[in-house]
Amino acid sequence: MEAIIRENELLNINENIKFIKSKFNISNYIILELSFNEFIQFCYNNNIKMIFYNYRIYDKEKYLITEDLLKENTENKNEFQYCKNWADEYNAQFDTIDFERPYGLVLVAAFETFFISYKVEDNWLDEDIKKAIDALMEFQSSHEDELNNFYNFGDDGDTENPYEELTRLLLNDKNFRYCTNKEKRRTYLKDFLKNGSNRKYLLLARGTNGRYEKEYRLLNIFEQIYFEYKNKCYKLKLQVGEALPINE
């Protein structure tokens, strides 16, 4: 693969050609099957005085896990600090990466009645390096048990039974009460867990391994709660979907 010339070298490669940094919006152009040096020589030989160029560079900010990102994706100070300790070490790797190194270069020039172009790409960044949000989600998923320890039921020692708390939360939500089949409740569960503060209910699935097993166990708990709700509706002669009386 042909190496990508750096910008300072490009601007001084030929004193007879002016290079202009640009953003392209050209749909019709011809890509010449030439090396970089051959393309420059072609332009010189054909008296082309101006070449437009655009570098593609990895955006370092998209890979750094910032405090703002952590605050948006954690629910309490303990979880935030746990993730931040990891993120500080994770971010350190980027200090040794040269983000000024381009991964792509496009040159475009006008020749007679059409545009000619030269393109080169070198996706040199390690494929294992993920965008910040993806890396954080992967870390949180693989450390779910540790993170769940930062969630508590109740405050100041006045701890409510977690099953009863979950039951109360679900039955107060008409969207849950109208989930009249298992598939709807499965969809509800996925949306329910997107709210980070609801992850504490995965504690009810202790003893299972892995995210999907925990979610499956929690879905069974949802099913049990809904089964109990339907039975109460039947006994109280209520339509499924209606709220239960407060004392129920």
C-alpha positions in Angstrom: 0.0 0.0 0.0 1.3 3.4 -1.0 2.3 5.6 2.0 0.3 8.8 2.5 2.3 11.9 2.2 2.0 14.4 5.0 0.5 17.8 4.4 3.6 19.9 4.9 5.4 17.7 2.3 2.5 17.9 -0.1 2.4 21.7 -0.1 6.1 21.9 -1.1 6.3 19.0 -3.5 6.1 21.1 -6.7 6.6 24.8 -6.8 4.7 25.0 -10.1 1.4 23.6 -8.7 -0.7 25.3 -6.0 -2.4 23.0 -3.6 -5.7 24.1 -2.1 -7.3 22.4 0.9 -11.0 21.7 0.1 -14.1 19.8 0.8 -15.4 18.0 -2.3 -18.9 17.8 -3.6 -18.1 16.3 -7.0 -20.1 13.4 -8.4 -18.4 13.0 -11.8 -14.7 12.6 -11.9 -12.2 10.1 -13.2 -9.9 8.3 -10.8 -6.6 7.7 -12.5 -4.7 4.5 -11.8 -1.5 6.3 -11.1 0.8 6.4 -8.0 1.0 9.7 -6.2 4.2 10.8 -7.9 2.7 9.8 -11.3 -0.4 11.8 -10.6 1.6 14.9 -9.7 3.8 14.4 -12.8 0.7 14.0 -15.0 -0.6 17.4 -13.7 2.7 19.0 -14.2 3.1 17.6 -17.8 -0.4 18.8 -18.7 0.1 22.3 -17.3 -2.3 21.9 -14.4 -1.6 24.7 -12.0 -4.0 23.9 -9.2 -4.8 20.7 -7.2 -7.5 20.5 -4.6 -6.8 18.2 -1.7 -8.5 16.7 1.4 -7.0 14.6 4.1 -9.0 12.1 6.2 -7.8 12.0 9.8 -9.2 10.0 12.8 -10.9 12.3 15.3 -9.2 11.6 18.6 -12.1 13.1 20.5 -14.4 10.3 19.3 -12.2 7.8 21.1 -11.5 9.5 24.4 -13.9 8.6 27.2 -14.6 12.0 28.8 -16.2 12.8 32.1 -19.2 14.1 30.4 -19.7 10.8 28.6 -19.3 9.0 31.9 -21.8 11.2 33.6 -24.4 10.6 30.9 -24.0 6.8 31.2 -23.7 6.3 34.9 -26.3 6.7 37.6 -24.5 7.4 40.8 -21.1 8.7 42.0 -19.8 5.2 42.9 -20.5 3.8 39.4 -19.0 7.0 37.9 -15.8 6.7 39.9 -15.5 2.9 39.1 -15.8 3.6 35.4 -13.6 6.7 35.5 -10.7 4.7 37.1 -10.9 2.3 34.1 -11.4 5.2 31.6 -8.3 7.0 32.8 -6.2 3.9 32.1 -8.0 3.3 28.8 -7.5 6.8 27.6 -3.7 6.7 28.3 -3.2 4.5 25.3 -4.1 7.4 23.0 -1.1 9.5 24.2 1.1 7.3 22.1 -1.0 7.3 19.0 -0.3 9.9 16.3 -3.7 11.2 15.4 -2.1 13.6 13.0 -1.3 10.7 10.7 -3.9 10.7 7.9 -5.7 7.6 6.9 -6.9 8.9 3.6 -5.9 11.5 0.9 -7.9 12.7 -2.1 -6.5 14.9 -4.8 -8.8 16.5 -7.5 -7.8 18.6 -10.5 -9.6 20.0 -13.5 -8.3 18.5 -16.8 -9.8 19.7 -20.1 -13.6 19.1 -19.7 -13.6 16.8 -16.7 -12.1 16.3 -13.2 -9.4 13.8 -12.5 -8.7 12.4 -9.0 -6.2 10.4 -7.0 -7.2 8.5 -3.9 -5.3 6.5 -1.3 -6.5 5.0 2.0 -4.6 3.4 4.8 -6.9 2.5 7.7 -4.0 2.1 10.1 -5.8 2.4 13.4 -6.1 -0.9 15.3 -9.6 -2.4 14.6 -9.8 -3.3 18.3 -9.9 0.4 19.2 -13.6 1.3 19.4 -15.4 4.7 19.5 -15.7 6.0 23.1 -19.3 5.1 23.6 -18.9 1.6 22.3 -15.8 1.0 24.5 -17.7 2.2 27.5 -20.8 0.1 26.8 -18.5 -3.0 26.3 -16.8 -2.3 29.6 -20.1 -1.8 31.5 -21.5 -5.0 30.0 -18.5 -7.1 31.0 -18.4 -5.6 34.5 -22.1 -5.8 35.1 -21.9 -7.7 38.4 -19.5 -5.1 39.9 -21.6 -2.2 38.7 -24.8 -3.7 40.1 -23.2 -3.6 43.5 -23.4 0.2 43.3 -27.2 0.1 43.3 -29.2 -0.2 46.5 -32.9 -0.7 47.2 -34.2 2.0 49.5 -32.4 4.7 51.4 -31.1 5.2 54.9 -31.5 1.6 55.8 -35.3 1.6 55.0 -35.0 -1.1 52.5 -38.0 -2.2 50.5 -38.2 -5.8 49.3 -36.8 -5.5 45.7 -39.5 -7.8 44.2 -42.2 -5.7 45.8 -40.5 -2.5 44.7 -40.3 -3.8 41.1 -44.0 -4.9 41.2 -45.1 -1.5 42.4 -43.1 0.2 39.7 -44.4 -2.0 36.9 -48.0 -2.0 37.9 -48.0 1.8 38.2 -47.0 1.9 34.6 -50.0 1.6 32.2 -47.6 0.7 29.4 -46.7 -2.5 31.3 -50.3 -3.3 32.2 -51.2 -3.2 28.5 -48.4 -5.6 27.6 -50.9 -8.4 27.1 -48.5 -11.0 25.6 -45.0 -12.2 26.3 -43.5 -10.6 23.2 -44.8 -7.2 24.2 -43.4 -7.7 27.7 -40.0 -8.7 26.2 -39.9 -5.5 24.3 -40.9 -3.6 27.4 -38.1 -5.2 29.3 -35.5 -4.1 26.7 -36.7 -0.5 26.9 -36.9 -0.7 30.7 -33.2 -1.7 31.0 -32.1 1.2 28.7 -32.8 3.4 31.8 -29.6 2.9 33.7 -31.3 3.3 37.1 -33.3 0.2 36.4 -30.2 -2.0 36.1 -30.4 -2.5 39.9 -33.3 -4.9 39.3 -30.8 -7.3 37.6 -29.9 -8.0 41.3 -33.0 -10.1 41.3 -31.2 -12.4 38.8 -28.2 -13.1 41.0 -26.8 -16.6 40.5 -27.0 -16.4 36.7 -24.0 -15.6 34.5 -23.9 -13.2 31.6 -26.2 -10.3 30.5 -28.6 -12.4 28.4 -29.1 -15.0 31.2 -29.9 -12.2 33.7 -32.3 -10.5 31.3 -34.0 -13.9 30.6 -34.3 -14.4 34.4 -35.7 -10.9 34.8 -38.2 -11.5 32.0 -39.5 -14.5 33.9 -39.9 -12.3 36.9 -41.9 -9.8 34.8 -44.0 -12.8 33.6 -44.7 -13.7 37.3 -45.7 -10.2 38.2 -48.0 -9.9 35.2 -49.6 -13.3 36.0 -50.3 -12.1 39.5 -51.7 -8.9 38.2 -54.1 -10.7 35.8 -55.3 -12.9 38.6 -56.1 -9.9 40.8 -57.9 -8.3 37.8 -60.0 -11.4 37.5 -60.8 -11.5 41.2 -61.7 -7.8 41.4 -63.6 -8.0 38.1 -61.3 -5.4 36.4 -60.3 -5.2 32.8 -56.7 -6.1 32.1 -54.9 -2.8 31.7 -56.8 -1.1 34.5 -54.9 0.0 37.6 -55.4 -2.0 40.8 -56.9 -0.3 43.9 -54.2 1.2 46.1 -54.6 -1.4 48.9 -54.0 -4.2 46.4 
